[in-house]
């Protein structure tokens, strides 16, 4: 059994889960809540380091703002993709207006912007809203190894 590390979306505690059991709806060892929700979690300065740096699985972040029309139209697609691709990926959303320091650090120049992280490091990025088939193709083509 090869354990992998997954951050709890509720309490931000890192959990070690046997890789072959990742699809068995694991629960957090501390708060006992599910480690996967089937929907994106909200990123903010208080959890961004834990979510990005303590997850073995890739983390896809949607950088958005409430005033952005394309962001609003893309939100249901992103949520649907979370239900499809978890637990292979963690999905998260970053409100660039609520967390401008993170948006600046990541050099967000347009929204929506998707950033794919693997063990805390950016490995790929795309700007603009996508359809679900386009997002699925982009994720499958991502070099996450």
DSSP file (Angstrom, degrees, kcal/mol; ACC not computed):
  #  RESIDUE AA STRUCTURE BP1 BP2  ACC     N-H-->O    O-->H-N    N-H-->O    O-->H-N    TCO  KAPPA ALPHA  PHI   PSI    X-CA   Y-CA   Z-CA
    1    1 A X              0   0    0      0, 0.0     2,-0.7     0, 0.0    17,-0.0   0.000 360.0 360.0 360.0 124.8    0.0    0.0    0.0
    2    2 A X        -     0   0    0     15,-0.0    17,-2.5     2,-0.0     2,-0.1  -0.878 360.0-148.6-107.8 101.3    1.4    3.3   -1.2
    3    3 A X  E     -A   18   0A   0     -2,-0.7     2,-0.3    15,-0.3    15,-0.3  -0.415  10.7-163.4 -74.1 144.2   -0.1    6.2    0.8
    4    4 A X  E     -A   17   0A   0     13,-3.3    13,-3.2    -2,-0.1     2,-0.5  -0.886  21.9-112.8-120.9 157.7   -0.6    9.6   -0.8
    5    5 A X  E     +A   16   0A   0     -2,-0.3    51,-3.5    11,-0.2    52,-0.5  -0.775  32.5 178.0 -96.7 130.7   -1.3   12.9    1.0
    6    6 A X  E     -A   15   0A   0      9,-2.9     9,-2.8    -2,-0.5     2,-0.4  -0.999  23.3-134.1-131.7 129.3   -4.6   14.6    0.6
    7    7 A X  E     -A   14   0A   0     -2,-0.4     2,-0.3     7,-0.2     7,-0.2  -0.675  25.4-117.4 -84.0 135.1   -5.6   17.9    2.3
    8    8 A X     >  -     0   0    0      5,-2.3     4,-1.6    -2,-0.4    27,-0.1  -0.543  13.5-146.5 -69.4 129.2   -9.0   18.0    4.0
    9    9 A X  T  4 S+     0   0    0     25,-0.3    -1,-0.1    -2,-0.3    33,-0.1   0.619  95.8  45.9 -72.7 -10.2  -11.2   20.7    2.3
   10   10 A X  T  4 S+     0   0    0     24,-0.2    -1,-0.2     3,-0.1    25,-0.1   0.880 130.7  11.6 -97.2 -49.1  -12.8   21.3    5.7
   11   11 A X  T  4 S-     0   0    0      2,-0.1    -2,-0.1    22,-0.1     3,-0.1   0.436  90.2-126.7-114.2  -1.6  -10.0   21.6    8.3
   12   12 A X     <  +     0   0    0     -4,-1.6     2,-0.3     1,-0.2    -3,-0.1   0.628  57.2 146.8  66.3  16.5   -6.9   21.7    6.0
   13   13 A X        -     0   0    0     -6,-0.1    -5,-2.3     1,-0.0     2,-0.4  -0.667  51.9-118.9 -83.5 137.4   -5.2   18.8    7.8
   14   14 A X  E     -A    7   0A   0     -2,-0.3     2,-0.4    -7,-0.2    -7,-0.2  -0.617  32.1-165.5 -76.7 131.2   -3.0   16.6    5.6
   15   15 A X  E     -A    6   0A   0     -9,-2.8    -9,-2.9    -2,-0.4     2,-0.6  -0.923  16.3-136.4-118.1 142.8   -4.3   13.0    5.5
   16   16 A X  E     +A    5   0A   0     -2,-0.4     2,-0.4   -11,-0.2   -11,-0.2  -0.894  27.8 179.9-100.3 121.4   -2.4    9.9    4.3
   17   17 A X  E     -A    4   0A   0    -13,-3.2   -13,-3.3    -2,-0.6     5,-0.1  -0.973  35.5-109.2-123.0 131.3   -4.6    7.7    2.2
   18   18 A X  E >   -A    3   0A   0     -2,-0.4     3,-2.4   -15,-0.3     4,-0.3  -0.404  30.6-129.0 -57.8 131.5   -3.6    4.4    0.5
   19   19 A X  G >  S+     0   0    0    -17,-2.5     3,-1.3     1,-0.3     4,-0.2   0.849 107.4  54.8 -54.4 -39.1   -3.4    5.2   -3.2
   20   20 A X  G 3  S+     0   0    0      1,-0.2    -1,-0.3     2,-0.1     3,-0.2   0.591 108.8  50.0 -73.2  -7.9   -5.6    2.2   -4.1
   21   21 A X  G X  S+     0   0    0     -3,-2.4     3,-2.0     1,-0.1    -1,-0.2   0.311  75.6 104.1-109.0   6.6   -8.3    3.4   -1.6
   22   22 A X  T <  S+     0   0    0     -3,-1.3     4,-0.5    -4,-0.3     3,-0.4   0.809  81.5  51.5 -60.7 -30.0   -8.5    7.0   -2.9
   23   23 A X  T 3  S+     0   0    0     -4,-0.2    -1,-0.3     1,-0.2    -2,-0.1   0.379  86.4  87.7 -86.8   4.3  -11.8    6.2   -4.7
   24   24 A X  S <  S-     0   0    0     -3,-2.0    -1,-0.2     1,-0.0    -2,-0.1   0.033 108.8-101.7 -93.5  26.9  -13.4    4.7   -1.6
   25   25 A X        -     0   0    0     -3,-0.4    -2,-0.1     1,-0.1    -3,-0.1   0.955  49.7-155.0  54.8  58.6  -14.7    8.1   -0.3
   26   26 A X        -     0   0    0     -4,-0.5     9,-2.6    -5,-0.2    10,-0.5  -0.245   2.0-143.6 -65.1 152.3  -12.0    8.6    2.4
   27   27 A X  B     -B   34   0B   0      7,-0.3     7,-0.2     8,-0.1     2,-0.2  -0.817  25.2 -94.0-114.8 156.1  -12.7   10.7    5.4
   28   28 A X     >  -     0   0    0      5,-2.9     4,-1.1    -2,-0.3   -14,-0.1  -0.449  24.4-139.9 -67.5 136.1  -10.5   13.1    7.3
   29   29 A X  T  4 S+     0   0    0     -2,-0.2    -1,-0.1     2,-0.1   -15,-0.0   0.738  99.2  38.0 -68.4 -23.1   -8.7   11.6   10.3
   30   30 A X  T  4 S+     0   0    0      3,-0.1    -1,-0.1   -17,-0.1    -2,-0.0   0.922 131.1  19.5 -93.2 -58.7   -9.3   14.7   12.3
   31   31 A X  T  4 S-     0   0    0      2,-0.1    -2,-0.1   -18,-0.1     3,-0.1   0.557  89.7-134.6 -95.0  -7.5  -12.7   16.2   11.5
   32   32 A X     <  +     0   0    0     -4,-1.1     2,-0.2     1,-0.2    -3,-0.1   0.593  60.4 131.7  66.7  12.9  -14.2   12.9   10.0
   33   33 A X        -     0   0    0      1,-0.1    -5,-2.9    -6,-0.1    -1,-0.2  -0.568  68.9 -80.0 -91.2 160.7  -15.7   14.8    7.0
   34   34 A X  B     -B   27   0B   0     -7,-0.2   -25,-0.3    -2,-0.2    -7,-0.3  -0.278  26.4-146.0 -61.5 141.5  -15.2   13.6    3.4
   35   35 A X  S    S+     0   0    0     -9,-2.6     2,-0.4     1,-0.1   -26,-0.2   0.693  89.5  46.7 -78.7 -19.4  -11.9   14.4    1.7
   36   36 A X        +     0   0    0    -10,-0.5    -1,-0.1     1,-0.1    -2,-0.1  -0.990  56.8 177.8-126.8 131.7  -13.6   14.8   -1.6
   37   37 A X        -     0   0    0     -2,-0.4     3,-0.1     2,-0.4    -1,-0.1   0.547  42.8-122.6-107.7 -12.2  -16.8   16.8   -2.1
   38   38 A X  S    S+     0   0    0      1,-0.2     2,-0.3    44,-0.2    45,-0.2   0.659  87.5  76.0  74.3  14.7  -17.3   16.5   -5.8
   39   39 A X  S    S-     0   0    0     43,-0.2    -2,-0.4    52,-0.1    -1,-0.2  -0.973  92.1 -84.4-150.1 160.2  -17.3   20.2   -6.1
   40   40 A X        -     0   0    0     -2,-0.3     2,-0.3    -3,-0.1    52,-0.3  -0.320  37.9-138.7 -67.2 148.3  -14.6   23.0   -6.1
   41   41 A X  E     -c   92   0C   0     50,-2.0    52,-2.7    -2,-0.0     2,-0.5  -0.749  23.5-106.8-101.6 156.8  -13.4   24.3   -2.8
   42   42 A X  E     -c   93   0C   0     -2,-0.3     2,-0.3    50,-0.2    52,-0.2  -0.703  29.0-148.4 -86.5 128.1  -12.8   28.0   -2.1
   43   43 A X  E     +c   94   0C   0     50,-3.5    52,-0.5    -2,-0.5     2,-0.3  -0.734  26.6 157.8 -92.5 145.0   -9.1   29.1   -1.9
   44   44 A X    >>  -     0   0    0     -2,-0.3     4,-2.0    50,-0.1     3,-1.9  -0.942  58.4 -86.2-154.4 169.2   -8.1   32.0    0.3
   45   45 A X  T 34 S+     0   0    0     -2,-0.3     4,-0.4     1,-0.3    54,-0.0   0.785 123.1  58.6 -54.4 -27.7   -4.9   33.2    2.0
   46   46 A X  T 34 S+     0   0    0      1,-0.2    -1,-0.3     2,-0.1     4,-0.1   0.685 120.9  21.1 -77.3 -17.8   -5.6   31.0    5.0
   47   47 A X  T <> S+     0   0    0     -3,-1.9     4,-2.7     2,-0.1     5,-0.3   0.502  92.8  95.5-126.6  -6.0   -5.8   27.7    3.0
   48   48 A X  H  X S+     0   0    0     -4,-2.0     4,-2.4     1,-0.2     5,-0.3   0.884  88.3  47.8 -59.7 -42.0   -3.9   28.2   -0.3
   49   49 A X  H  > S+     0   0    0     -4,-0.4     4,-2.4     2,-0.2     5,-0.3   0.903 114.5  46.1 -67.1 -40.4   -0.6   26.8    1.0
   50   50 A X  H  > S+     0   0    0      2,-0.2     4,-1.6     3,-0.2    -2,-0.2   0.924 115.2  46.5 -67.4 -43.9   -2.2   23.7    2.5
   51   51 A X  H  < S+     0   0    0     -4,-2.7     4,-0.3     1,-0.2   -44,-0.2   0.921 122.6  33.9 -66.3 -44.1   -4.3   23.0   -0.5
   52   52 A X  H  < S+     0   0    0     -4,-2.4    68,-1.0    -5,-0.3     3,-0.3   0.884 126.1  37.2 -80.5 -38.5   -1.5   23.5   -3.1
   53   53 A X  H  < S+     0   0    0     -4,-2.4    -3,-0.2    -5,-0.3    -2,-0.2   0.661 116.5  46.6 -92.2 -16.3    1.4   22.2   -1.2
   54   54 A X  S  < S+     0   0    0     -4,-1.6     2,-0.5    -5,-0.3   -39,-0.2   0.236  88.6  92.9-114.5  14.1    0.0   19.2    0.8
   55   55 A X        -     0   0    0     -3,-0.3    64,-0.6    -4,-0.3   -49,-0.2  -0.932  52.9-163.1-108.4 126.8   -2.0   17.4   -1.9
   56   56 A X  S    S+     0   0    0    -51,-3.5    -1,-0.1    -2,-0.5   -50,-0.1   0.853  75.6  74.9 -72.0 -34.9   -0.3   14.6   -3.8
   57   57 A X  S    S-     0   0    0    -52,-0.5    62,-0.4     1,-0.1    32,-0.2  -0.405 100.7 -90.9 -75.6 155.0   -3.0   14.8   -6.5
   58   58 A X  E     -d   89   0C   0     30,-0.6    32,-2.7    60,-0.1     2,-0.5  -0.331  37.1-143.7 -63.9 148.4   -2.9   17.7   -9.0
   59   59 A X  E     -dE  90 117C   0     58,-2.6    58,-3.1    30,-0.2     2,-0.6  -0.972   7.0-158.4-118.3 122.9   -4.9   20.8   -8.1
   60   60 A X  E     -dE  91 116C   0     30,-3.0    32,-2.6    -2,-0.5     2,-0.5  -0.902  11.3-162.5-103.4 122.2   -6.8   22.8  -10.7
   61   61 A X  E     -dE  92 115C   0     54,-3.0    54,-2.3    -2,-0.6     2,-0.7  -0.901  10.3-154.6-110.6 129.1   -7.5   26.4   -9.7
   62   62 A X  E     -dE  93 114C   0     30,-2.5    32,-2.8    -2,-0.5     2,-0.6  -0.909  11.9-156.5 -98.3 112.2  -10.1   28.6  -11.5
   63   63 A X  E     +dE  94 113C   0     50,-3.2    50,-1.6    -2,-0.7    49,-0.7  -0.824  33.1 148.4 -91.5 121.9   -9.2   32.2  -11.0
   64   64 A X  E     -d   95   0C   0     30,-2.4    32,-3.1    -2,-0.6    33,-0.4  -0.820  37.2-141.9-145.1 175.2  -12.3   34.3  -11.3
   65   65 A X    >   -     0   0    0     -2,-0.2     3,-1.4    30,-0.2     7,-0.1  -0.983  26.7-121.7-146.1 151.1  -14.2   37.5  -10.2
   66   66 A X  T 3  S+     0   0    0     -2,-0.3     6,-0.1     1,-0.3    -1,-0.0   0.753 110.8  54.4 -66.5 -25.4  -17.9   38.1   -9.6
   67   67 A X  T 3  S+     0   0    0      4,-0.0     2,-0.6     5,-0.0    -1,-0.3   0.515  85.0 103.1 -85.2  -4.6  -18.1   40.9  -12.2
   68   68 A X    <>  -     0   0    0     -3,-1.4     4,-2.0     1,-0.2     5,-0.1  -0.709  54.9-162.2 -89.6 114.0  -16.7   38.6  -15.0
   69   69 A X  H  > S+     0   0    0     -2,-0.6     4,-2.2     1,-0.2     5,-0.2   0.932  92.1  48.6 -59.6 -50.7  -19.4   37.3  -17.4
   70   70 A X  H  > S+     0   0    0      1,-0.2     4,-1.8     2,-0.2    -1,-0.2   0.853 109.5  54.9 -59.8 -33.0  -17.2   34.5  -18.9
   71   71 A X  H  > S+     0   0    0      2,-0.2     4,-1.5     1,-0.2    -1,-0.2   0.924 108.3  48.0 -64.1 -43.2  -16.3   33.5  -15.3
   72   72 A X  H  X S+     0   0    0     -4,-2.0     4,-0.6     1,-0.2    -2,-0.2   0.889 112.5  48.0 -65.2 -39.3  -20.0   33.1  -14.4
   73   73 A X  H  < S+     0   0    0     -4,-2.2     4,-0.4     1,-0.2    -1,-0.2   0.803 113.5  48.5 -72.3 -26.7  -20.7   31.1  -17.5
   74   74 A X  H  X S+     0   0    0     -4,-1.8     4,-2.4    -5,-0.2     3,-0.5   0.734  90.6  82.7 -82.1 -24.0  -17.7   28.8  -16.9
   75   75 A X  H  X S+     0   0    0     -4,-1.5     4,-2.4     1,-0.2     5,-0.2   0.872  90.7  47.5 -53.4 -46.7  -18.6   28.2  -13.2
   76   76 A X  H  X S+     0   0    0     -4,-0.6     4,-2.3     1,-0.2    -1,-0.2   0.869 111.7  51.9 -65.3 -32.8  -21.1   25.4  -13.8
   77   77 A X  H  > S+     0   0    0     -3,-0.5     4,-2.4    -4,-0.4    -2,-0.2   0.931 110.8  47.7 -64.5 -45.6  -18.7   23.7  -16.3
   78   78 A X  H  X S+     0   0    0     -4,-2.4     4,-1.8     1,-0.2    -2,-0.2   0.900 112.4  49.2 -63.3 -41.7  -15.9   23.8  -13.6
   79   79 A X  H  X S+     0   0    0     -4,-2.4     4,-1.5    -5,-0.2    -1,-0.2   0.904 111.0  49.6 -65.5 -40.3  -18.2   22.4  -11.0
   80   80 A X  H  X S+     0   0    0     -4,-2.3     4,-1.3     1,-0.2    -2,-0.2   0.907 108.5  53.2 -64.4 -41.2  -19.4   19.6  -13.3
   81   81 A X  H  X S+     0   0    0     -4,-2.4     4,-3.2     1,-0.2     5,-0.3   0.862 103.0  58.1 -62.5 -36.1  -15.7   18.8  -14.0
   82   82 A X  H  X S+     0   0    0     -4,-1.8     4,-1.9     1,-0.2    -1,-0.2   0.909 105.6  49.7 -59.9 -41.4  -15.0   18.5  -10.3
   83   83 A X  H  < S+     0   0    0     -4,-1.5    -1,-0.2   -45,-0.2    -2,-0.2   0.801 116.7  42.3 -66.7 -28.6  -17.7   15.8  -10.0
   84   84 A X  H  < S+     0   0    0     -4,-1.3    -2,-0.2    -3,-0.1    -1,-0.2   0.903 120.6  36.3 -83.0 -45.1  -16.2   13.9  -13.0
   85   85 A X  H >X S+     0   0    0     -4,-3.2     3,-1.7    -5,-0.1     4,-0.9   0.659  87.4 131.5 -94.0 -17.8  -12.4   14.2  -12.2
   86   86 A X  T 3<  +     0   0    0     -4,-1.9     4,-0.1     1,-0.3   -50,-0.1  -0.574  65.5  28.8 -70.3 140.9  -12.3   13.9   -8.4
   87   87 A X  T 34 S+     0   0    0     -2,-0.2    -1,-0.3     2,-0.2    -2,-0.1  -0.950 119.4  57.6 -95.1  10.8  -10.5   12.1   -6.8
   88   88 A X  T <4 S+     0   0    0     -3,-1.7   -30,-0.6     1,-0.1     2,-0.3   0.785 120.7  22.5 -70.2 -25.1   -7.9   12.2   -9.5
   89   89 A X  E  < S- d   0  58C   0     -4,-0.9     2,-0.5   -32,-0.2   -30,-0.2  -0.953  73.6-133.5-134.7 153.0   -7.7   16.0   -9.3
   90   90 A X  E     - d   0  59C   0    -32,-2.7   -30,-3.0    -2,-0.3     2,-0.4  -0.936  24.0-150.9-102.8 133.7   -8.6   18.6   -6.6
   91   91 A X  E     + d   0  60C   0     -2,-0.5   -50,-2.0   -52,-0.2     2,-0.3  -0.893  20.8 169.6-108.1 136.1  -10.7   21.5   -7.9
   92   92 A X  E     -cd  41  61C   0    -32,-2.6   -30,-2.5    -2,-0.4     2,-0.4  -0.979  22.3-143.6-144.7 154.1  -10.5   24.9   -6.3
   93   93 A X  E     -cd  42  62C   0    -52,-2.7   -50,-3.5    -2,-0.3     2,-0.5  -0.956   6.7-160.9-121.5 138.8  -11.7   28.5   -7.0
   94   94 A X  E     -cd  43  63C   0    -32,-2.8   -30,-2.4    -2,-0.4     2,-0.9  -0.964  12.2-147.1-120.8 114.5   -9.8   31.7   -6.3
   95   95 A X  E  >  - d   0  64C   0    -52,-0.5     4,-1.7    -2,-0.5     3,-0.4  -0.710  10.8-159.4 -77.1 108.8  -11.8   34.9   -6.2
   96   96 A X  T  4 S+     0   0    0    -32,-3.1     7,-0.2    -2,-0.9    -1,-0.2   0.750  88.6  54.2 -66.9 -23.8   -9.2   37.3   -7.5
   97   97 A X  T  4 S+     0   0    0    -33,-0.4     3,-0.5     1,-0.2    -1,-0.2   0.854 111.8  43.3 -75.9 -35.4  -11.0   40.3   -6.0
   98   98 A X  T  4 S+     0   0    0     -3,-0.4    -2,-0.2     1,-0.2    -1,-0.2   0.714 125.9  33.0 -81.8 -22.0  -11.1   38.8   -2.5
   99   99 A X    >X  +     0   0    0     -4,-1.7     4,-2.0     1,-0.1     3,-0.6  -0.491  66.5 156.5-132.5  63.5   -7.5   37.6   -2.7
  100  100 A X  H 3> S+     0   0    0     -3,-0.5     4,-2.4     1,-0.2     5,-0.2   0.797  72.2  60.5 -63.1 -28.5   -5.6   40.2   -4.7
  101  101 A X  H 3> S+     0   0    0      2,-0.2     4,-2.1     1,-0.2    -1,-0.2   0.892 108.1  43.9 -67.2 -37.4   -2.2   39.2   -3.2
  102  102 A X  H <> S+     0   0    0     -3,-0.6     4,-2.3     2,-0.2    -2,-0.2   0.920 112.9  51.6 -71.1 -43.4   -2.5   35.7   -4.5
  103  103 A X  H  <>S+     0   0    0     -4,-2.0     5,-2.6     1,-0.2     4,-0.2   0.891 112.5  46.8 -59.2 -39.8   -3.7   36.8   -7.9
  104  104 A X  H ><5S+     0   0    0     -4,-2.4     3,-1.3     3,-0.2    -1,-0.2   0.918 110.4  51.5 -68.0 -43.8   -0.7   39.2   -8.1
  105  105 A X  H 3<5S+     0   0    0     -4,-2.1    -2,-0.2     1,-0.3    -1,-0.2   0.862 113.1  45.8 -61.8 -35.8    1.7   36.5   -7.0
  106  106 A X  T 3<5S-     0   0    0     -4,-2.3    -1,-0.3    -5,-0.1    -2,-0.2   0.416 111.4-124.4 -87.2   1.3    0.4   34.2   -9.7
  107  107 A X  T < 5 -     0   0    0     -3,-1.3     2,-0.6    -4,-0.2    -3,-0.2   0.921  35.9-173.3  56.2  49.7    0.5   37.0  -12.3
  108  108 A X      < +     0   0    0     -5,-2.6    -1,-0.2     1,-0.2     3,-0.1  -0.663  15.5 164.9 -75.9 117.6   -3.2   36.7  -13.2
  109  109 A X        +     0   0    0     -2,-0.6     2,-0.3     1,-0.3    -1,-0.2   0.624  63.3  18.6-109.4 -21.2   -3.7   39.1  -16.2
  110  110 A X  S    S-     0   0    0     18,-0.0     2,-0.3   -47,-0.0    -1,-0.3  -0.981  84.3 -96.9-146.8 156.8   -7.1   37.9  -17.5
  111  111 A X  S    S+     0   0    0     -2,-0.3   -41,-0.2     1,-0.2    18,-0.1  -0.965  92.6  38.1-133.2 150.6   -9.9   35.9  -16.1
  112  112 A X  S    S+     0   0    0    -49,-0.7    16,-3.4    -2,-0.3     2,-0.4   0.518  76.4 168.5 -71.5 144.8  -11.0   33.2  -16.0
  113  113 A X  E     -EF  63 127C   0    -50,-1.6   -50,-3.2    14,-0.2     2,-0.5  -0.996  21.5-152.3-124.0 131.3   -7.6   31.7  -15.8
  114  114 A X  E     -EF  62 126C   0     12,-3.5    12,-2.3    -2,-0.4     2,-0.4  -0.886  11.3-172.1-102.1 132.2   -7.0   28.0  -15.0
  115  115 A X  E     -EF  61 125C   0    -54,-2.3   -54,-3.0    -2,-0.5     2,-0.6  -0.993  10.3-153.5-125.8 127.1   -3.8   27.0  -13.3
  116  116 A X  E     -EF  60 124C   0      8,-2.9     7,-3.2    -2,-0.4     8,-1.3  -0.890  15.5-169.4-101.4 122.3   -2.9   23.4  -12.8
  117  117 A X  E     -EF  59 122C   0    -58,-3.1   -58,-2.6    -2,-0.6     2,-0.4  -0.855  11.7-166.4-110.9 144.9   -0.6   22.7   -9.8
  118  118 A X  E >  S- F   0 121C   0      3,-2.5     3,-1.6    -2,-0.4   -60,-0.1  -0.970  80.1 -20.1-130.7 117.0    1.3   19.5   -8.9
  119  119 A X  T 3  S-     0   0    0    -64,-0.6   -66,-0.2    -2,-0.4   -67,-0.1   0.886 130.3 -48.3  49.6  46.4    2.7   19.4   -5.4
  120  120 A X  T 3  S+     0   0    0    -68,-1.0     2,-0.4     1,-0.2    -1,-0.3   0.358 116.6 107.9  85.2  -4.7    2.6   23.2   -5.1
  121  121 A X  E <  S-F  118   0C   0     -3,-1.6    -3,-2.5   -69,-0.2     2,-0.3  -0.894  71.6-119.1-112.1 135.3    4.2   24.0   -8.5
  122  122 A X  E     +F  117   0C   0     -2,-0.4    -5,-0.2    -5,-0.2     3,-0.1  -0.513  35.6 167.9 -68.1 130.8    2.5   25.4  -11.5
  123  123 A X  E     +     0   0C   0     -7,-3.2     2,-0.3     1,-0.4    20,-0.2   0.572  61.9   5.7-118.6 -17.1    2.7   23.0  -14.4
  124  124 A X  E     -F  116   0C   0     -8,-1.3    -8,-2.9    18,-0.1    -1,-0.4  -0.983  56.5-170.8-163.7 154.0    0.2   24.4  -16.8
  125  125 A X  E     -F  115   0C   0     -2,-0.3     2,-0.3   -10,-0.2   -10,-0.2  -0.995   2.8-178.9-149.5 150.9   -2.1   27.4  -17.4
  126  126 A X  E     -F  114   0C   0    -12,-2.3   -12,-3.5    -2,-0.3     2,-0.4  -0.989  14.5-146.4-147.7 144.7   -4.9   28.5  -19.7
  127  127 A X  E     +F  113   0C   0     -2,-0.3   -14,-0.2   -14,-0.2   -16,-0.1  -0.882  56.0  41.8-113.4 146.9   -7.0   31.6  -20.0
  128  128 A X  S    S-     0   0    0    -16,-3.4   -16,-0.2    -2,-0.4   -14,-0.1  -0.015  88.0 -66.2 103.3 153.4  -10.6   31.9  -21.1
  129  129 A X        -     0   0    0    -18,-0.1     2,-0.3    -2,-0.1   -58,-0.1  -0.428  50.3-162.8 -72.4 148.5  -13.8   29.9  -20.5
  130  130 A X        -     0   0    0     -2,-0.1     2,-0.1   -56,-0.1   -53,-0.1  -0.900  19.5-116.0-127.8 156.8  -14.0   26.4  -21.9
  131  131 A X     >  -     0   0    0     -2,-0.3     4,-2.6     1,-0.1     5,-0.2  -0.451  41.3-102.2 -78.8 166.6  -16.7   24.0  -22.6
  132  132 A X  H  > S+     0   0    0      1,-0.2     4,-2.7     2,-0.2     5,-0.2   0.918 123.5  50.0 -59.8 -44.4  -16.8   20.7  -20.6
  133  133 A X  H  > S+     0   0    0      1,-0.2     4,-2.3     2,-0.2    -1,-0.2   0.898 111.5  49.2 -62.0 -37.2  -15.3   18.7  -23.6
  134  134 A X  H  > S+     0   0    0      2,-0.2     4,-2.5     1,-0.2    -2,-0.2   0.921 112.5  47.4 -66.0 -42.6  -12.5   21.3  -24.0
  135  135 A X  H  X S+     0   0    0     -4,-2.6     4,-2.6     2,-0.2     5,-0.2   0.911 111.6  50.6 -64.6 -42.4  -11.7   21.2  -20.3
  136  136 A X  H  X S+     0   0    0     -4,-2.7     4,-2.5     1,-0.2    -1,-0.2   0.921 112.1  47.2 -60.7 -44.0  -11.7   17.4  -20.3
  137  137 A X  H  X S+     0   0    0     -4,-2.3     4,-2.0    -5,-0.2    -2,-0.2   0.912 111.5  50.9 -64.0 -42.5   -9.3   17.4  -23.3
  138  138 A X  H  X S+     0   0    0     -4,-2.5     4,-0.8     1,-0.2    -2,-0.2   0.912 112.4  46.3 -62.6 -43.2   -7.1   20.0  -21.7
  139  139 A X  H >< S+     0   0    0     -4,-2.6     3,-0.6     1,-0.2    -1,-0.2   0.905 112.0  50.2 -67.4 -40.6   -6.9   18.0  -18.4
  140  140 A X  H 3< S+     0   0    0     -4,-2.5    -1,-0.2     1,-0.2    -2,-0.2   0.842 112.1  48.5 -66.2 -31.2   -6.2   14.7  -20.2
  141  141 A X  H 3< S+     0   0    0     -4,-2.0    -1,-0.2    -5,-0.2    -2,-0.2   0.625  86.6 113.6 -82.4 -13.6   -3.4   16.4  -22.3
  142  142 A X  S << S-     0   0    0     -4,-0.8     2,-1.3    -3,-0.6     3,-0.1  -0.321  71.0-129.4 -63.0 138.0   -1.8   17.9  -19.2
  143  143 A X        +     0   0    0    -20,-0.2    -1,-0.1     1,-0.2    -2,-0.1  -0.712  45.3 155.7 -88.3  90.4    1.6   16.5  -18.4
  144  144 A X              0   0    0     -2,-1.3    -1,-0.2     1,-0.2    -2,-0.1   0.348 360.0 360.0-102.7   6.4    1.1   15.7  -14.7
  145  145 A X              0   0    0     -3,-0.1    -1,-0.2   -27,-0.0    -2,-0.1   0.472 360.0 360.0 -83.3 360.0    3.7   13.0  -14.2
